[in-house]
Amino acid sequence: MSIIDKAKELLSKDNVDKAKAVLTDENIDAAAAKAKEVAPDSVDKVIDQVADKAKEFGG
């Protein structure tokens, strides 16, 4: 099985639905806060942008 086949398998509707269930705003905010603790201050804005996109995806 190639890496592409494995990626396609992981992108099943069931797995996407499971990911969306975990992507609550609270979990995203907690992950972003933890990332900001270990990342340099210069990337805080990028972390916030990624968190916002994750919140949109989680819908």
C-alpha positions in Angstrom: 0.0 0.0 0.0 1.4 3.3 -1.0 1.4 6.4 1.2 -1.2 7.9 -1.2 -3.5 4.9 -0.7 -3.1 5.2 3.1 -3.9 8.9 3.0 -7.0 8.3 1.0 -8.1 5.6 3.5 -7.7 8.0 6.4 -9.8 10.7 4.6 -12.9 8.6 4.8 -16.2 10.4 5.6 -16.3 8.5 9.0 -12.8 9.8 9.9 -13.6 13.3 8.9 -16.8 13.2 11.0 -14.8 11.9 14.0 -12.3 14.8 13.6 -15.1 17.4 13.4 -16.6 16.0 16.6 -13.3 16.6 18.4 -12.7 20.0 16.9 -14.7 22.0 19.4 -13.8 25.6 19.9 -12.6 24.8 23.4 -10.3 22.1 22.2 -8.9 24.3 19.5 -8.3 27.2 21.9 -6.6 24.8 24.3 -4.3 23.5 21.6 -3.5 27.0 20.4 -2.7 28.1 23.9 -0.3 25.2 24.4 1.3 25.9 21.0 1.9 29.5 22.0 3.6 28.3 25.2 6.3 26.5 23.3 6.5 28.5 20.1 8.3 31.8 19.7 6.2 34.9 20.1 6.8 35.7 16.4 4.4 32.9 15.3 1.5 33.7 17.7 -0.4 35.4 14.8 0.0 32.3 12.6 -1.2 30.0 15.4 -4.3 32.2 15.8 -5.0 32.0 12.1 -4.7 28.2 12.0 -7.0 28.0 15.1 -9.6 30.2 13.3 -9.4 28.0 10.2 -9.8 24.9 12.4 -12.9 26.4 14.0 -14.4 27.0 10.5 -13.7 23.4 9.5 -15.3 22.1 12.7 -18.3 24.2 11.8 
